[in-house]
Amino acid sequence: MDYGFLSMLPPIVAVVMAIKSKNVIMSLFCGGFVGTLIFSGGNPFSATKSIIGDYFFVQLTDSYNAGVIVLVIFIGGFIKLMEKSGGAQAFSKSVYKFVNTKLKAQLCAWLGGILIFFSDLGTPLLVGPVFRPLFDKLKISREKLAWILDSTSSPVAILIPFIGWGVYIMGLIQAEFDNLNVSQSDYTTFVEAIPFQVYAILAIVMIPLVAFTKKDFSQMKKAETEAASQEYSFENDMQGQTGKDGQVYGTSNAKPVMVIVPIIVVFATLFITLAPLGFPFKKVDGNEFRVALTMGYFYGALVLMAFIGIFKVKTFRDTFKIYVDGMKGMTDVAVTLVLAWSLGSMISALGTAEFIVNGLKSMNFSAGLVPAAIFIFGAFVSFSTGSSWGTFAIMMPLAIPMAHAFGIPYAIAVGAVLSGGLFGDHCSPISDTTILSSTGAECNLIDHVKTQLPYACVNGVITFAAFIFAGFTRSPLAAALAVVILLAVMMVWGKTGEQQREEASESDISS
């Protein structure tokens, strides 16, 4: 059945309510309920039955979704241990003598996100808690940290062919090549598409540019101004008390090694588990990857528990309670993910993407504009669904045949799909990586979206222009051109907050 414009209502309701109410769980539920109301012909009883039985239960029993939820729960326990152990504060305090400026802190968080290239979920939930005390001490907003986390999670992971993202995307590419009887390799196409993953490259490059130029955009500038007025001490949460055994326990006993070694254990477990499968030089099944990563966080937590006991930070009973509470604390994240997945599935069933694509087909585009059109519509689908992976699954079967028909290199079409999916995902308040980035930075989700949106839109406009260039020239220099444009934009952007304060100070002196 063709639902026409009605297919647009669920994502519109979810996004508008999320922005207005700042309650993402309620917004996602309402958007999903609107979708089941459409399916049930307006019957609220049938709609309630359907959203629970046909969507919530189905999403929870999906093997991929279940694996992600289990992984998130184990990450939650590990992160809570790291927070309550005082290890992150001790680590930040120890490196403060070296990482003692806003520039250094932002660059270190950026490099940390790049180094954890193997997991878009692990980046925000691992890097965030480690750098949060340092950002607080240096009066850098948590919204800035959330933006850095979000811009080094998916954008980095999508460029790597041998992890879950690459395996999934290459599978979509190969399916379309089989349908079209194209003999080209999916791996070769993915690698050739890397120079055309314009948005991902811009998102990664923009972080050091902002850090060096000190030019913050719109809402982020306000967040940075508010953060500048806050005071933070590493000793805030580092207290001590005497236990029943007469020992003095407290986070004041914490050591930097409590951060470094557990993270090394996570890495080592991942690589040791997957090395027999050829990782990191060969493609690894997504399920195997998630299992290995979950094992890594479990063993990392065990090592951290041992350190907590050795350094007399907490009693074993308190330590285990913290670990379990950390797992419980991910309930909101798990519920939000289930609701987001349900809404994405519902939107797919309503034919939202087909409605958008049919609108595109009704217009006459020249071949040179096709990549830019793919990017724009991919971004809209991703923003509406909150799922870049879902967008790839929807757009790849449309983009590759269009490239085949118009004689456009497949790499350009693939790059346009991936860039559009990431751009929409970065702008969407119902995206899982957006949700996890705000969680890792411990800032409000809607505040994260509002502060990140101007950065994403600047990159999105430049990416759109780059795909027009790529569509007409077929040149792999599209990303390089985009980076040059971004650099020029940063150079001519308005004065920084620090420059404005300096000029105001000079004006006061002269008067």
N, C-alpha and C positions, 0 to 999 in steps of 0.2 A: 504494500500500500504506500502511496505517495503522500507524505504528510505536509509537503511544501514548507511554508514559513513556520508552521507549528513545530517543525523539527529544531528550530532555532531557540525556542522558548526555554528549555531546560538549562542550557549553558548561560543564556542571558540572565535568567533568574538567579542562578548560582553565583555568577560573577557580580551582578549588581548588589545582591544581598551581602556578599562577602565584603564588598567595599563599604557599604552603608552600615552594616551591623557589626563588622569586625568579628563575627562569630562564624568561623569557617565550617564547623561541623553542622550547625543549623542550616547554613546556606547550601551546603552540598546536599543535605537531606531534602530541603525544600525543592532544589533543582531537580533531584531525582524523583521526588513525588509528583512534580508537574509532568515529568516524562511518563510515569505510569498512569497518571490521570488521562493523558492523551491516548495511551494504549487501551485503557479500559473504558473509553468513551465518557469520561467524567464521573465514573462510579468510585467514590472515595474508599469504600470497603474493599473492592477489587484491587484498587491501586495500592492500598496498604499491604494486602496479601501478596501482590506481585513484587513490590519492591523488596520485601523480606525473602520470599521464597525463590523468586526468579533472578534476583540480583545479589543481595547480601550473602545468602548461602552459597550461591554459585561462585562468587568471587573468593570466598573463604576456602572453598574446596579446590580452586585452581592451583596447580602445583607451583607455578611461578610465583603467584601472589603469596601462597603459604610460605614458600621459601624466603621471600622478602620480609614477611612479618616475623618469622623466626629469627632471621638475621638481625632485624631492627631490635627485637627484644634482647638478644644477647649483647648487641652494641649498647643498649640502654643500661644493662647491668655493669658493663665495663666502664662506661663513661661516668656513671654515678660514683663508682669506686674511685675513679681518678679525681673527681670533683671533691668528694668528701675526705679523701686521704690527705689532701693538702699538697699532693705531688705537683699539680699544675702550678700552684702558687710558689712552691719551692723552686720549680724549674724556671718560672718567669723571673723570680727574684735573682736566681743565679745568673741568668743571661742578661739581666737588666743593665749590667755594667757594659755589655757589648751592644745589645739591642736597646738603645736608650733614646731613640728618636722615633717620631711617627713614621718617617720614611723607612727606616730599618725594620720596624715592626710589620708594616704593610708588605714589604718585599719578602720578609721571612714567611709570613702567612701565605703569600702567593706561591713561594717556592714549595712550602709544605703541601699545598693543594696539588701542585704539579707532580710532586714526588709520589703522592698516593694516587697515581694514575689508574690503578687497577679497580677502583670502586667509586662510582659516583655517589653511592650511599655512605661509604666510609669517610669520604673527604669532609663533609660538614660535621659529622658526628665525632670525628677523631681530631681534626685540626681545630675545630671551634673551641672545645673546652681547654685545649692546651694553650691557645693564644688569647683567650678571653681575659684572664687576669692581666696580661701584659697590655692589651688594648685599653682596659679600664685604667690601669696605672698611668699610661701615656695620654689619657683623655681622648682616645679615639672611640667614636660611637660604635655600639654593637651593630647598628645598621650597616656601617662600613664593613665590619667583619662578615656579616651575613652576605653582603654583596660579593666580597672576595671569595667566600666559600662557594656561593652559587656559580660564580664565574670560573671556578677551577674544578668543578665536579663534572658535570655533563660535558662542557666544552673540551676538557682534557680527555675524558674517557672516549668521546666520539671520534677522536683522531687516532686511536690505537686499534689496529686490526685484530690483535690476538686475544682480546678480552671479550666479555659478554656483549658489549655494544657492537663491536666489529663483527662478531660471529652472527649476531641477530641481523644486522644490516646486510651482510653478505648473503645470508639466506634469502632475504627478500629480493635482492638483486638477481641471484641465481634462478629463483622461481620465475621471474619475468624473462630472463634470458632463455629459459627452457620453453616458455610459451611462445617466444618469438623465434625460436631455433637459432639463437645467437651463440656462436662458439666462444666468444670472449670469456675470460676467466673473471669470476666474481671478485677474487682477491686483487687482480690487476686493476679492475675498475675502481675498487675501493681506494687503492693507493693513488690512482690517477685523480680521484675525486678530492684528495686531501687539499690541493691548492685551491679548490673551489669551495671548501668548507669555510666560507668567508666569515660568517657570523661567529663561529667557534674561535677562529683565529683572532678576530677583533676583540671578543670578550676577554680572552687571555691577555692580549697586548695592552688593553685599556687600563688594567690595574697598575702596572708600573708607570704608565703615562700620567695617570691621576696622582699617583704617589709622588712622582718627581715634580710635576707642575703645581701641585697643591691646589688644583682647581676642582672644586666640588660642584655638582649640579643641583639646582633646585632644592628638593626636599632633603637631600643628603647634606647640603650646606647647613640647613636648620638643625639637623640631627647632630652634626659636628659642633655647632655652636652650643647646643645644650650639653653635649659631652664635655666640652671645655670647662664647664662650670662645676663639674662633679669632682669629688675627691675620693681617691681609693688608696688603700694601703694593703700590701701583700699580707700583712698580719691580721687583717680584718677577721678572717675566718680561721686563723691559726691559734687555737687555744689548747689548754691542757687541763687534765683532771686526774685525780688519783683513783685507780681501780680497786676492786675488792682484794686483789692480791698485793696491794701496797705499791704497785708499779705506777709511775706517772705516765698516763696516756694522753696523747693530743697531737693535733696536726702540726704543732710547733716542732715535733720530732721528724717531720717528713723531709725527704731528701730528693734532689732532682732525679736520681737514678730510678725513682718510682714511676717516672714518666718514660724515660728513655728505654729501659730494658723491656717493659711490657709491650711497647710499640714494636721493638725489634722482634719480640716473640711473635707478635701478630704477623709481621712480614715473613719471618722465617717459616712459620707454620704454613702460610699460604704457598710459598715457593717450594717447600719440601713436599707438600701434598700434591702439588700440580706438576712438579718437574718431571715425574715419570710420564706425564701426558704430553710433554713437549713444551710446556709453558716456560718462558714467555715467548718462544719463537714459533709456536704452532697454535692453531685455533683450539680453544678449550670449551667444552660444553658449558652453557650457562649454569646449569644445575650443579655440576661439579665445582664450578667456581664459587657459587654461593655456599656450598657445604664447606669448602676449604676455608673460606673467609669466616664463617661462623665458628669453625674449629679454632681459628686464629684468635678471635676475640675471647673464646672460652679459655684457652690456654693463657692468653694475656691476662685475663682476670684472675686466674689461679696464681700466676706469678705475682701480680699486684697484691693479692691477699697475703701471700707469704711475706712480702716486703712490709705490709702494714703491721703484721705480727712481729717481724724481726725488729723494726724500728719503734715498736711500742706506740703506734699511732692510735689503734683501736683494739678492743678485745675481739676475739674471733666471733663471738656472738653478734656484736655490733657490726662487724665487717660483713658477715653473711646477710644480716638484715638490710644493710645498705645495698648489697648486690641485688637482693630480691626486690627491694623497693625501686631500684633503678629499672628493673625489668617491668615492674608494675607501672612505673612512670611513663612508659612508652605506649600505654593504652590509648591515650588521645591521638598519638601519631598513627597507631594501627587503625583506629576507628576512622580517622581522616583518610587514610590510604584506601580502606575498603569502600568508603563513600565515593572517593574520587574515581576509583576503578569502576564502581557500579555506574556512576554517571557517564563515564567514557563509553562503557558497554552499551548503555541505553541510547546515547547519542548516535552510536554506530548503527543500532537497530532502527532508529528513527530515520536514518538516511540523511543526517545533517551534512555530511561530507558530499554526498551525491548532489544534494540541493545546491551546495556551493559550487561544485565542479560543473554542474549543468549550466549554472549562470555564466561560468567562464566559457563554456563551449558555445553558448549562444552569441558570443562576441567574436569578431574576426581579428585574430592576432597574427602579426607577422612572425616568422620563425625566430627572429632576433629577440622578440619580446617574450617568448615562451618561458625561458628560465626565470625571468623576473616575475612572471605570472605564477609559476609554480611556487616560487618563494613566498609570494604574498598570500596565496590561498593555503599553503602549508602552514604559514604563521597563524592564519585565522583559525584553521582547524585545531592547531595545537593550543592556541589560547582558549578556545571554546571547550576543549576536552581536558585540558591540563595534562596531556600525555604526549610527549615527543615520540615515544615508541609506537603509540597508537596512530599517531600522525604518519610515521614512516610506513606503517602497514597499510594505511589508507592511500597515501599519495604515491608510493613507489609503483604500484600497479597502474597508475595513471601517468606518472611522469616518464617512465622508461618507454612505454609505447608511444607517447607523444614525441619523445626525442627520436625514436626510431622512424616515426612518420615524417617528421620535419627535417631529418638529417642532422640533428644536433648531437654532438659527442655525448655518450652516456654519462661520462664523468661530470659534465656540467649539470645535467638533469639531477643526478644523484646528489651533487653538492647543493643544488637549490632546495631539494627536499630536506636534507639534513639541516641546512641553515634555517629554513623556514620553521622546521620543527623545534629547533632550539630557541629561536627568537620568540615564538609564541609561548613556549614553555617558560621562558624567563619573565614574560609579562603576566603570566597567569597566576592568580592567587590559589588556584586549585591544583597546581602542579606538585608532585611528590617531592621533587628536589627543592622547590621553593619552600615547601613546608619543613623539610629536614634542615635546610640552611638556616631558617629562622630558629629552629629548635637548637641547632648546634651553637648558634651565637647567643641564644637566650634573649631574643628580642621579639617584639610583637610581629606576627605574620604580616598583617596589613601594613605596618610601618616599614617592614622589609620590602614589600611590593612597591609601596609608594616611593621609597628612596631609590630602588633599583630601576624603576620604570624609565626615568629620563636617560640613564646610561644605556639601557637596552634599546630605547627608541633611536638614540643617536647612532648606535651601531646598526640598527635595523635599516635606517634610511641610507646609510653608506653601503650596506650590503645590497640593498635594492638597486642602487646605482651601479654597483660592481657587476651585478648579474645582467644588467642592460648592456654593459661593456662586454661581458663575456659572451652574451647571446649573439652580438653582432660581429665580434672579432674572433671568437673561439679561443682566445688567448688564456693560457694558464697563469697570467700575471694579474688576474682579477684580485686575488687576496693582497698581493703586494701593493696594487693601486689603492685598495681600500685602506690599508695601513697608512699609506702616505696621506690620504685624505683625512683620516682620523688624527694623525699627527698635526696636520694643518689646522683642523678644527680646534684641537687642544691649545695650539699656539695663539689663536685669535679669540679664544673664549674670554669671557669677562674676567675681571680681576679676582684674585683669590681673596678669601676672608682675611688672611694675614696681611696682604697688601693693602686692603681697605683699612684695617686697623692701624697700620703703620702711617698711612696718609692722614688718617684722622688725628693721630697723635702729633704728627708734624704740624698739622693745621692748628691744633690747640697751643702748641709751643710758640708758633709764630704770632698767634693772636694775643 
